[in-house]
């Protein structure tokens, strides 16, 4: 509360009483209070001209890595006898060393560097304001201000290194890569036999086939391997988040899976895009290489589960954003509503892989399974999920029913090591 | 910080005692008990970090002066009491601010300047007050009128100051 107002009110009441009762003693006794107030008004800060600059040691870090934040406060105005500086920390940051509020005095033209270290879990943290409160030594007259000192920190998900994830989209791009392109040419895997043409390497000649025909020579053809477009879709709908008592989050597992998959596809030279589908559409346009990796990781750092009426169901997935005949990788615990949409996507010609962190196993890990009710509920949920996944598998969708206790790389090796089914869009089948 | 805490409790004890003894000597037991209760309440408020409690206690201790003068208790007790109340309120604020600030840079210098300022204010305040008490002026209607006008002027200044804030 404003101390000037409090003191003034008290003094005013006492003086009015003294005047009303014509009592000089009371008036004399008010003098120490008056002098106290007067000292505050005389020595209080007239103006405040402060400049604050923020420096952050790293803009992108991994979870729990310490980051040094320093604030350089410069006083461009008159001397400030007492100044309280409070940095307004974004929620979720943990201060490891140092303090975020300081009490000091600042002479005219003096600069002060205030340093502290923070660490955080995955997320995007935006530093904005610094609160300052200047006062005289007695703290009677105060001046407050909120100074802008912007800064940002991306705490990116820890990227697990996966081996090569086998995908087989219908369409590939022109550059050489690791994805079978269903076209003959230079490659590793045998693709077929065709008649020799001028310029073909002699070592490709298929002598057995050539021996069966007179005057005709045949050569082996290999399947070309190229890069492809891969769209990684992370389900950020509220329903994709399951938290258990220990604070573990299923959504976090999904984020880590999306990061690991994007990294793996990018490493193989593919063009990768990322779509966060939930509160809103956060689309990272497809691209190649390390820059794209950074873009994707920054986008994943910001990912938070949320709710939206529009994106409650997968049916509003913007198909125009996803290149035709490309590979889609959906990371989602899945819901029964999603089945129809995924089958429809598959029918449109997309090769679809679903990495589905298992919410039943995740939630059950923190429960007492000896309880009959819980065991029955778990069994019903398990049956429902198995049926849903079976339906998707029947539609030719690659499914990884991922128990998050198992490392993603191992789970992918086991579940997705079988040959990828061929994609036939509905039109082609007809 | 320890110095401030000691000063707070010492000054709180002093103001409670001086007001309390003043009322006790005068024979106003009820006011003395009220005064001791107020002191205890302020101490508890400070311990529990109720800022409103400290504010309320300070206001009521200041009003104790008016009661003391009205009851005709010893002026010296009241003078010591008001000085101690000011010190207690000031120390309470300093302690609260120091707690709010995680770190105090140049703490010794800040504390020294603060105590010097407070000491100076108290010396001047008590000196002027003593001088005023010994000044024999007929408190006529004219003086009251002048002071009343000064009060109105001061009030208008305070209002304009608060608007600026």
Contacts between the chains, C-beta under 8 A, distances in Angstrom:
chain1	res1	chain2	res2	distance
A	1	B	51	7.8
A	1	B	55	6.5
A	2	B	162	7.2
A	2	B	165	6.9
A	3	B	93	7.4
A	4	B	158	7.4
A	4	B	161	6.9
A	4	B	162	7.3
A	4	B	165	7.8
A	5	B	158	7.7
A	5	B	162	6.1
A	6	B	55	6.6
A	6	B	58	7.8
A	6	B	59	7.3
A	8	B	154	7.9
A	8	B	158	4.7
A	10	B	58	7.9
A	10	B	59	5.9
A	10	B	62	4.8
A	10	B	63	7.8
A	12	B	151	7.0
A	12	B	154	7.7
A	12	B	155	6.6
A	12	B	158	7.9
A	13	B	63	7.5
A	14	B	62	6.8
A	14	B	63	7.8
A	14	B	65	6.7
A	14	B	66	6.1
A	15	B	147	7.3
A	15	B	151	5.7
A	16	B	151	7.0
A	17	B	66	5.2
A	19	B	144	5.4
A	19	B	147	5.8
A	19	B	148	5.8
A	19	B	151	7.2
A	21	B	70	7.7
A	22	B	139	5.4
A	22	B	144	6.1
A	23	B	69	6.0
A	23	B	139	7.8
A	24	B	132	7.6
A	24	B	137	7.1
A	24	B	139	4.8
A	25	B	69	5.3
A	25	B	75	5.9
A	25	B	133	6.6
A	26	B	65	6.7
A	26	B	66	6.2
A	26	B	69	4.5
A	27	B	132	7.2
A	27	B	147	7.5
A	28	B	129	5.3
A	28	B	132	3.6
A	28	B	133	4.7
A	29	B	65	5.1
A	29	B	69	6.9
A	29	B	75	7.3
A	29	B	78	5.8
A	29	B	79	6.5
A	29	B	82	6.0
A	29	B	129	6.3
A	29	B	133	8.0
A	30	B	65	7.7
A	31	B	125	5.7
A	31	B	128	4.8
A	31	B	129	4.1
A	31	B	132	5.9
A	32	B	79	7.8
A	32	B	82	5.5
A	32	B	83	5.8
A	32	B	86	6.1
A	32	B	121	7.8
A	32	B	122	6.8
A	32	B	125	3.2
A	32	B	126	6.0
A	32	B	128	7.9
A	32	B	129	5.6
A	33	B	62	6.9
A	33	B	82	6.9
A	33	B	86	6.9
A	33	B	125	7.5
A	34	B	125	7.5
A	35	B	121	5.5
A	35	B	124	5.2
A	35	B	125	3.8
A	35	B	128	6.6
A	36	B	86	5.5
A	36	B	90	7.9
A	36	B	121	5.3
A	36	B	125	6.4
A	39	B	117	6.7
A	39	B	120	7.7
A	39	B	121	4.8
A	41	B	161	8.0
A	43	B	117	7.3
A	81	B	113	7.0
A	82	B	97	8.0
A	82	B	110	6.6
A	82	B	114	7.7
A	84	B	97	6.4
A	84	B	100	6.8
A	84	B	101	5.7
A	86	B	100	7.8
A	86	B	101	8.0
A	98	B	102	7.9
A	98	B	103	7.6
A	99	B	101	7.6
A	99	B	102	2.7
A	99	B	103	4.3
A	100	B	102	6.4
A	101	B	100	6.4
A	101	B	101	4.9
A	101	B	102	4.9
A	101	B	103	7.6
A	102	B	101	5.7
A	102	B	102	6.9
A	102	B	103	5.2
A	102	B	104	7.4
A	102	B	105	5.7
A	103	B	97	6.3
A	103	B	98	6.4
A	103	B	100	7.9
A	103	B	101	3.5
A	103	B	103	7.5
A	103	B	104	4.7
A	103	B	105	7.2
A	103	B	110	7.1
A	104	B	104	7.0
A	104	B	105	3.8
A	104	B	106	5.7
A	104	B	110	7.2
A	105	B	106	6.4
A	105	B	109	7.1
A	105	B	110	6.0
A	105	B	113	7.6
A	112	B	105	7.1
A	136	B	117	7.6
A	137	B	110	7.8
A	137	B	113	5.3
A	137	B	114	4.5
A	137	B	117	4.3
A	137	B	118	7.6
A	138	B	90	6.1
A	138	B	114	7.3
A	138	B	117	5.9
A	138	B	118	6.5
A	138	B	121	7.1
A	139	B	90	7.6
A	139	B	93	5.1
A	139	B	94	7.0
A	139	B	97	6.6
